Amino acid sequence: MPRLTRVLVASTSFIALLPALSFADDTPVVPEVVVTATRSPVPLNQIASSMTVITQDEIQQQNKPTVIELLREVPGVTIANTGGVGQSTRVFMRGTNSNHVLVIIDGVVVNDPSDPGDAYDFSNLTTDNIERIEILRGPESTLYGSQAIGGVINIITKQGVGAPKYNGYAEYGRYNTRKEGLGTSGEINGTSYSFSANEGHTDGISAFDKKFGGHEKDGDDDYGFSGNVASKLTDNFTLKFNARYNRSDVDFDSPGAFTRPSDDPLPRSDSRQLNMRTAGELSLLDGKWTTELGASTLQFNRDEITVFYDALGDELFGRQQQLGQRNTLDWINHVKILPDNTLTFGAETYTDQFKADGISSVNVDNSAIYADDQFNIGKNFFMNVGSRLDENQAFGQEFTWKVAPGYHIPETGTTLKATYGTGFKAPSLAQLYDPSSGNPLLNPEKSKGWDAGFEQALWGDKLIFGSTFFRNDIRELIGFANSPPYDAINTGKARTEGAENTVTLRPAIDWKINASYTYTLAEDRTKHVELARRPKQQVLLGADYQYNLEGDVGADVRYSSDRRDINIYSPYNVVFVKSFTVLDLYTNYKLNPTVTLYGRLDNVLDKRYEEVYAYGEPGMALTGGIKANF
């Protein structure tokens, strides 16, 4: 059976399982407003691109401590964690590489310039002070430049509104895991603010899987701060500032440990991340033109003690420090002269810098201009078109574009959507200038991608379901030569294709049910093998029931089929990580309008599973907590 036919059969079977239900409440759901797809506020039901929004209510309801635990429940997203809390964690989207996912926090791109591939490590990104998370899938280089081949994850923190408010929480659970946080927000004399601080600790588990002989626990200590301030200095000018800082001190098991009967107690990483942005926003023409000039900085400082082995197999330890930095100047404009048309255009320039022990400081400059138009024709047709030109110091110019039309059929509640776009991924500083394997002549990785699908609403939006088929073709992938000197080269090409199928069901005001089924075929078309760490099938099911005004209970089930992986101490020995099913439960109960008790029971079935070969995941863990808002 052809590959795309299998995708179609699987998706059709999923949709066919939808129940025919009746509902007592026919009040329509108010559409959400999102900003990531066009970099300007647009109702979600007028966006043709594939998007998932994790709202503040959902974050507070599930009480998950880290962003990665929320992303595990997003269609088209695959997580690869190397051994529990605080360990290296990468995100794959629609089968593309982890460094093909662009991550933004409050307008600052946080992909790590000191990472070998410019990917972002989600290991210690907490949910503190986060208002919402918007996940945009598909090639998005038109608005965001390099790395947005697979999509964009945009994290937006809380804004201060109204009278000053205060909040705090504390929780404790298995593995001696604790977490505490304090926050405040509000608005005083035209200045809004929101601040939070948090601290956490866990004894952890052995990152090196127990079944391979791991027993020494790899703990994690982390500290964080997040804040933003916006001051309206005049009727049409606002000055804004935001910052986020995180420090993590984590034990880990290095790959060399996998050849030993037990894991290593010494390897440790002390990492610090700081991102800041200052911007001035000016409103012109009675609000029809908004222009913003911003400057931001991102800094990574990582101090690692690592383990490796000499020719006789004896352990050797060494300390290495890595510094990564990105300084950005950006200018963005939103013009809304016509009621049904928003033009967004701007320019940006940034410099990536990297320095490590034994490696001289290196940097690359990139500048870009872009334009994007979101418009409606009549009441039912909407469309987004855009283009971008980047000028990169290392490889020259790169032009990208995107078109995304959609059409709503009010008589049936059906919305038809499609997108086509191009993307690129610039070589990382390590790939360009690493003394042992760097190649300054590398070209950028390039992609062409499309998706097409529908969304169907029934019974006053109480039942919404849909399917989206997607495909990405990527060329000029960066790998390594098979013969000395083993330099980085443009050698690979890949194709990812599949379908995302989603259902949201609200049978009553106190019930909400979500389900999704994602089928992904990801293939290295040079070696004709499956891409590593990307399962073909993922199923997600979530339900929440508010049993009275004070309390609710919920459950999440996620299934992942087996996935091909790399045996690092025998690269030519193909391994497969087994499929797994994980069940999580949560509950909240309001003691009074100020204080809420909550609990989580993660991995209820105590499933022993892996997301990355030879790295284990935590077993069943009960956590209890208390939070207050006043």
JOZI-V225839 format. One record per pair of residues at least 12 apart in sequence whose C-alpha atoms are under 7 Angstrom apart, sorted by the first residue. I is the first residue (numbers start at 1). J is the second residue. If there is no record, write none. Layout:
BEGIN
{{I & J} {I & J}}
END
This chain:
BEGIN
{{7 & 498} {7 & 499} {7 & 519} {11 & 499} {11 & 501} {23 & 507} {23 & 508} {24 & 508} {25 & 508} {26 & 459} {26 & 460} {27 & 460} {28 & 460} {28 & 461} {29 & 461} {31 & 43} {31 & 44} {31 & 45} {32 & 44} {36 & 134} {36 & 154} {37 & 49} {37 & 136} {38 & 372} {46 & 382} {48 & 404} {48 & 405} {48 & 406} {48 & 417} {48 & 418} {48 & 419} {49 & 404} {49 & 419} {50 & 136} {50 & 137} {51 & 135} {51 & 136} {51 & 137} {52 & 134} {52 & 135} {52 & 136} {53 & 133} {53 & 134} {53 & 135} {54 & 132} {54 & 133} {54 & 134} {55 & 131} {55 & 132} {55 & 133} {56 & 131} {56 & 132} {62 & 586} {65 & 126} {65 & 127} {66 & 124} {66 & 125} {66 & 126} {66 & 127} {67 & 125} {67 & 126} {67 & 127} {68 & 122} {73 & 540} {75 & 500} {75 & 516} {75 & 518} {76 & 93} {76 & 94} {76 & 500} {76 & 518} {77 & 91} {77 & 92} {77 & 93} {77 & 94} {78 & 91} {78 & 92} {78 & 93} {78 & 534} {79 & 91} {79 & 92} {80 & 533} {80 & 611} {80 & 612} {81 & 611} {81 & 612} {82 & 207} {82 & 612} {82 & 615} {83 & 206} {83 & 207} {83 & 208} {83 & 615} {83 & 616} {83 & 617} {84 & 204} {84 & 205} {84 & 207} {84 & 617} {84 & 618} {85 & 123} {85 & 204} {86 & 123} {86 & 124} {86 & 220} {86 & 250} {87 & 123} {87 & 252} {88 & 121} {88 & 123} {89 & 121} {89 & 122} {89 & 123} {90 & 120} {90 & 121} {90 & 122} {93 & 150} {93 & 151} {94 & 150} {94 & 496} {94 & 520} {95 & 496} {95 & 520} {95 & 522} {95 & 534} {96 & 150} {96 & 496} {98 & 119} {99 & 117} {99 & 118} {99 & 119} {99 & 147} {100 & 147} {100 & 148} {100 & 149} {100 & 150} {100 & 425} {101 & 147} {101 & 148} {101 & 149} {101 & 150} {101 & 151} {101 & 152} {102 & 147} {102 & 148} {102 & 151} {102 & 152} {102 & 153} {103 & 152} {103 & 153} {103 & 154} {104 & 153} {104 & 154} {104 & 155} {105 & 154} {105 & 155} {105 & 156} {106 & 155} {106 & 156} {106 & 157} {108 & 275} {108 & 277} {108 & 296} {110 & 298} {112 & 324} {113 & 324} {113 & 325} {113 & 352} {113 & 353} {113 & 354} {113 & 429} {114 & 322} {114 & 323} {114 & 324} {114 & 354} {116 & 428} {116 & 430} {116 & 431} {117 & 428} {118 & 428} {128 & 196} {129 & 157} {129 & 158} {129 & 196} {129 & 226} {130 & 156} {130 & 157} {130 & 158} {131 & 156} {131 & 157} {131 & 158} {132 & 155} {132 & 156} {132 & 157} {133 & 154} {133 & 155} {133 & 156} {134 & 153} {134 & 154} {134 & 155} {135 & 152} {135 & 153} {135 & 154} {136 & 151} {136 & 152} {136 & 153} {137 & 150} {137 & 151} {137 & 152} {138 & 150} {138 & 151} {138 & 449} {139 & 151} {139 & 421} {139 & 422} {139 & 423} {139 & 449} {140 & 423} {141 & 400} {141 & 422} {141 & 423} {141 & 424} {142 & 370} {142 & 386} {142 & 387} {142 & 388} {142 & 400} {142 & 401} {142 & 402} {143 & 370} {143 & 388} {146 & 424} {146 & 425} {146 & 426} {147 & 424} {147 & 425} {148 & 423} {149 & 423} {149 & 424} {149 & 447} {158 & 194} {159 & 193} {159 & 194} {160 & 185} {160 & 186} {160 & 187} {160 & 192} {160 & 193} {160 & 194} {161 & 186} {161 & 187} {161 & 192} {162 & 186} {162 & 187} {163 & 186} {163 & 187} {164 & 185} {164 & 186} {164 & 187} {165 & 184} {165 & 185} {165 & 186} {165 & 630} {166 & 183} {166 & 184} {166 & 185} {166 & 629} {166 & 630} {167 & 182} {167 & 183} {167 & 184} {167 & 628} {167 & 629} {167 & 630} {168 & 181} {168 & 182} {168 & 183} {168 & 627} {168 & 628} {168 & 629} {169 & 181} {169 & 182} {169 & 626} {169 & 627} {169 & 628} {170 & 625} {170 & 626} {170 & 627} {171 & 623} {171 & 624} {171 & 625} {171 & 626} {172 & 623} {172 & 624} {172 & 625} {173 & 621} {173 & 622} {173 & 623} {173 & 624} {174 & 621} {174 & 622} {174 & 623} {175 & 202} {175 & 203} {175 & 204} {176 & 202} {176 & 203} {177 & 201} {177 & 202} {177 & 203} {178 & 200} {178 & 201} {178 & 202} {179 & 199} {179 & 200} {179 & 201} {180 & 198} {180 & 199} {180 & 200} {181 & 197} {181 & 198} {181 & 199} {182 & 196} {182 & 197} {182 & 198} {183 & 195} {183 & 196} {183 & 197} {184 & 196} {190 & 231} {190 & 232} {191 & 229} {191 & 230} {191 & 231} {191 & 232} {192 & 229} {192 & 230} {192 & 231} {193 & 228} {193 & 229} {193 & 230} {194 & 227} {194 & 228} {194 & 229} {195 & 226} {195 & 227} {195 & 228} {196 & 225} {196 & 226} {196 & 227} {197 & 224} {197 & 225} {197 & 226} {198 & 223} {198 & 224} {198 & 225} {199 & 222} {199 & 223} {199 & 224} {200 & 221} {200 & 222} {200 & 223} {201 & 220} {201 & 221} {201 & 222} {202 & 219} {202 & 220} {202 & 221} {203 & 217} {203 & 218} {203 & 219} {203 & 220} {204 & 217} {204 & 218} {204 & 219} {204 & 220} {205 & 217} {205 & 218} {205 & 618} {206 & 218} {207 & 252} {207 & 253} {207 & 615} {207 & 616} {208 & 253} {208 & 263} {208 & 614} {208 & 615} {208 & 616} {209 & 614} {209 & 615} {209 & 616} {210 & 616} {213 & 261} {213 & 262} {214 & 262} {214 & 263} {215 & 262} {215 & 263} {216 & 263} {216 & 265} {218 & 251} {218 & 252} {219 & 250} {219 & 251} {220 & 248} {220 & 249} {220 & 250} {220 & 251} {221 & 248} {221 & 249} {221 & 250} {222 & 247} {222 & 248} {222 & 249} {223 & 246} {223 & 247} {223 & 248} {224 & 245} {224 & 246} {224 & 247} {225 & 244} {225 & 245} {225 & 246} {226 & 243} {226 & 244} {226 & 245} {227 & 242} {227 & 243} {227 & 244} {228 & 241} {228 & 242} {228 & 243} {229 & 241} {229 & 242} {236 & 282} {236 & 283} {237 & 281} {237 & 282} {237 & 283} {238 & 280} {238 & 281} {238 & 282} {239 & 279} {239 & 280} {239 & 281} {240 & 278} {240 & 279} {240 & 280} {241 & 277} {241 & 278} {241 & 279} {242 & 276} {242 & 277} {242 & 278} {243 & 275} {243 & 276} {243 & 277} {244 & 274} {244 & 275} {244 & 276} {245 & 273} {245 & 274} {245 & 275} {246 & 272} {246 & 273} {246 & 274} {247 & 271} {247 & 272} {247 & 273} {248 & 270} {248 & 271} {248 & 272} {249 & 269} {249 & 270} {249 & 271} {250 & 268} {250 & 269} {250 & 270} {251 & 267} {251 & 268} {251 & 269} {252 & 267} {252 & 268} {253 & 267} {254 & 267} {254 & 306} {254 & 307} {256 & 308} {267 & 305} {267 & 306} {267 & 307} {268 & 304} {268 & 305} {268 & 306} {269 & 302} {269 & 303} {269 & 304} {269 & 305} {270 & 302} {270 & 303} {270 & 304} {271 & 301} {271 & 302} {271 & 303} {272 & 300} {272 & 301} {272 & 302} {273 & 299} {273 & 300} {273 & 301} {274 & 298} {274 & 299} {274 & 300} {275 & 297} {275 & 298} {275 & 299} {276 & 296} {276 & 297} {276 & 298} {277 & 294} {277 & 295} {277 & 296} {277 & 297} {278 & 294} {278 & 295} {278 & 296} {279 & 292} {279 & 293} {279 & 294} {279 & 295} {280 & 292} {280 & 293} {280 & 294} {281 & 293} {288 & 335} {288 & 336} {288 & 337} {289 & 334} {289 & 335} {289 & 336} {290 & 333} {290 & 334} {290 & 335} {291 & 332} {291 & 333} {291 & 334} {292 & 331} {292 & 332} {292 & 333} {293 & 330} {293 & 331} {293 & 332} {294 & 329} {294 & 330} {294 & 331} {295 & 328} {295 & 329} {295 & 330} {296 & 327} {296 & 328} {296 & 329} {297 & 326} {297 & 327} {297 & 328} {298 & 325} {298 & 326} {298 & 327} {299 & 324} {299 & 325} {299 & 326} {300 & 323} {300 & 324} {300 & 325} {301 & 322} {301 & 323} {301 & 324} {302 & 321} {302 & 322} {302 & 323} {303 & 320} {303 & 321} {303 & 322} {304 & 319} {304 & 320} {304 & 321} {305 & 317} {305 & 318} {305 & 319} {305 & 320} {306 & 318} {306 & 319} {320 & 357} {321 & 356} {321 & 357} {322 & 355} {322 & 356} {322 & 357} {323 & 354} {323 & 355} {323 & 356} {324 & 353} {324 & 354} {324 & 355} {325 & 352} {325 & 353} {325 & 354} {326 & 350} {326 & 351} {326 & 352} {326 & 353} {327 & 350} {327 & 351} {327 & 352} {328 & 349} {328 & 350} {328 & 351} {329 & 348} {329 & 349} {329 & 350} {330 & 347} {330 & 348} {330 & 349} {331 & 346} {331 & 347} {331 & 348} {332 & 345} {332 & 346} {332 & 347} {333 & 345} {333 & 346} {340 & 375} {340 & 376} {341 & 374} {341 & 375} {341 & 376} {342 & 373} {342 & 374} {342 & 375} {343 & 372} {343 & 373} {343 & 374} {344 & 371} {344 & 372} {344 & 373} {345 & 370} {345 & 371} {345 & 372} {346 & 369} {346 & 370} {346 & 371} {347 & 368} {347 & 369} {347 & 370} {348 & 367} {348 & 368} {348 & 369} {349 & 366} {349 & 367} {349 & 368} {350 & 365} {350 & 366} {350 & 367} {351 & 363} {351 & 364} {351 & 365} {351 & 366} {352 & 364} {352 & 365} {354 & 429} {364 & 393} {364 & 394} {365 & 392} {365 & 393} {366 & 390} {366 & 391} {366 & 392} {366 & 393} {367 & 390} {367 & 391} {367 & 392} {368 & 389} {368 & 390} {368 & 391} {369 & 388} {369 & 389} {369 & 390} {370 & 387} {370 & 388} {370 & 389} {371 & 386} {371 & 387} {371 & 388} {372 & 385} {372 & 386} {372 & 387} {373 & 385} {373 & 386} {380 & 407} {380 & 408} {380 & 409} {381 & 406} {381 & 407} {381 & 408} {382 & 405} {382 & 406} {382 & 407} {383 & 404} {383 & 405} {383 & 406} {384 & 403} {384 & 404} {384 & 405} {385 & 402} {385 & 403} {385 & 404} {386 & 401} {386 & 402} {386 & 403} {387 & 400} {387 & 401} {387 & 402} {388 & 400} {388 & 401} {395 & 443} {400 & 422} {400 & 423} {401 & 421} {401 & 422} {402 & 420} {402 & 421} {402 & 422} {403 & 419} {403 & 420} {403 & 421} {404 & 418} {404 & 419} {404 & 420} {405 & 417} {405 & 418} {405 & 419} {406 & 418} {413 & 456} {413 & 457} {413 & 458} {414 & 454} {414 & 455} {414 & 456} {414 & 457} {415 & 454} {415 & 455} {415 & 456} {416 & 453} {416 & 454} {416 & 455} {417 & 452} {417 & 453} {417 & 454} {418 & 451} {418 & 452} {418 & 453} {419 & 450} {419 & 451} {419 & 452} {420 & 449} {420 & 450} {420 & 451} {421 & 448} {421 & 449} {421 & 450} {422 & 447} {422 & 448} {422 & 449} {423 & 446} {423 & 447} {423 & 448} {424 & 444} {424 & 445} {424 & 446} {424 & 447} {425 & 444} {425 & 445} {425 & 446} {426 & 444} {426 & 445} {427 & 442} {427 & 444} {431 & 488} {437 & 486} {437 & 487} {437 & 488} {438 & 487} {438 & 488} {439 & 487} {439 & 488} {442 & 489} {442 & 490} {443 & 490} {444 & 476} {445 & 475} {445 & 476} {445 & 477} {445 & 478} {446 & 474} {446 & 475} {446 & 476} {447 & 472} {447 & 473} {447 & 474} {447 & 475} {448 & 472} {448 & 473} {448 & 474} {449 & 471} {449 & 472} {449 & 473} {450 & 470} {450 & 471} {450 & 472} {451 & 468} {451 & 469} {451 & 470} {451 & 471} {452 & 468} {452 & 469} {452 & 470} {453 & 467} {453 & 468} {453 & 469} {454 & 466} {454 & 467} {454 & 468} {455 & 467} {462 & 505} {462 & 506} {462 & 507} {463 & 504} {463 & 505} {463 & 506} {464 & 503} {464 & 504} {464 & 505} {465 & 502} {465 & 503} {465 & 504} {466 & 501} {466 & 502} {466 & 503} {467 & 499} {467 & 500} {467 & 501} {467 & 502} {468 & 499} {468 & 500} {468 & 501} {469 & 498} {469 & 499} {469 & 500} {470 & 497} {470 & 498} {470 & 499} {471 & 496} {471 & 497} {471 & 498} {472 & 495} {472 & 496} {472 & 497} {473 & 494} {473 & 495} {473 & 496} {474 & 493} {474 & 494} {474 & 495} {475 & 492} {475 & 493} {475 & 494} {476 & 490} {476 & 491} {476 & 492} {476 & 493} {477 & 490} {477 & 491} {477 & 492} {477 & 493} {478 & 490} {478 & 491} {478 & 492} {479 & 491} {479 & 492} {492 & 526} {493 & 524} {493 & 525} {493 & 526} {494 & 523} {494 & 524} {494 & 525} {495 & 522} {495 & 523} {495 & 524} {495 & 525} {496 & 520} {496 & 521} {496 & 522} {496 & 523} {497 & 520} {497 & 521} {497 & 522} {498 & 519} {498 & 520} {498 & 521} {499 & 518} {499 & 519} {499 & 520} {500 & 517} {500 & 518} {500 & 519} {501 & 516} {501 & 517} {501 & 518} {502 & 515} {502 & 516} {502 & 517} {503 & 515} {503 & 516} {510 & 545} {510 & 546} {511 & 544} {511 & 545} {511 & 546} {512 & 543} {512 & 544} {512 & 545} {513 & 542} {513 & 543} {513 & 544} {514 & 541} {514 & 542} {514 & 543} {515 & 540} {515 & 541} {515 & 542} {516 & 539} {516 & 540} {516 & 541} {517 & 538} {517 & 539} {517 & 540} {518 & 537} {518 & 538} {518 & 539} {519 & 536} {519 & 537} {519 & 538} {520 & 536} {520 & 537} {521 & 536} {530 & 564} {532 & 563} {532 & 564} {532 & 565} {532 & 566} {533 & 563} {533 & 564} {533 & 565} {533 & 612} {534 & 563} {535 & 560} {535 & 561} {535 & 562} {535 & 563} {536 & 561} {537 & 560} {537 & 561} {538 & 559} {538 & 560} {538 & 561} {539 & 558} {539 & 559} {539 & 560} {540 & 557} {540 & 558} {540 & 559} {541 & 556} {541 & 557} {541 & 558} {542 & 555} {542 & 556} {542 & 557} {543 & 555} {543 & 556} {550 & 589} {550 & 590} {551 & 588} {551 & 589} {551 & 590} {552 & 587} {552 & 588} {552 & 589} {553 & 586} {553 & 587} {553 & 588} {554 & 585} {554 & 586} {554 & 587} {555 & 584} {555 & 585} {555 & 586} {556 & 583} {556 & 584} {556 & 585} {557 & 582} {557 & 583} {557 & 584} {558 & 581} {558 & 582} {558 & 583} {559 & 580} {559 & 581} {559 & 582} {560 & 579} {560 & 580} {560 & 581} {561 & 579} {561 & 580} {562 & 576} {562 & 577} {562 & 578} {562 & 579} {563 & 576} {563 & 577} {563 & 578} {564 & 576} {564 & 577} {565 & 577} {565 & 613} {577 & 610} {577 & 613} {580 & 609} {582 & 603} {582 & 605} {582 & 607} {583 & 602} {583 & 603} {583 & 604} {583 & 605} {584 & 601} {584 & 602} {584 & 603} {584 & 604} {585 & 600} {585 & 601} {585 & 602} {586 & 599} {586 & 600} {586 & 601} {587 & 599} {587 & 600} {594 & 628} {594 & 629} {594 & 630} {595 & 627} {595 & 628} {595 & 629} {596 & 626} {596 & 627} {596 & 628} {597 & 625} {597 & 626} {597 & 627} {598 & 624} {598 & 625} {598 & 626} {599 & 623} {599 & 624} {599 & 625} {600 & 622} {600 & 623} {600 & 624} {601 & 621} {601 & 622} {601 & 623} {602 & 620} {602 & 621} {602 & 622} {603 & 619} {603 & 620} {603 & 621} {604 & 620} {605 & 620} {606 & 619} {606 & 620} {607 & 619}}
END
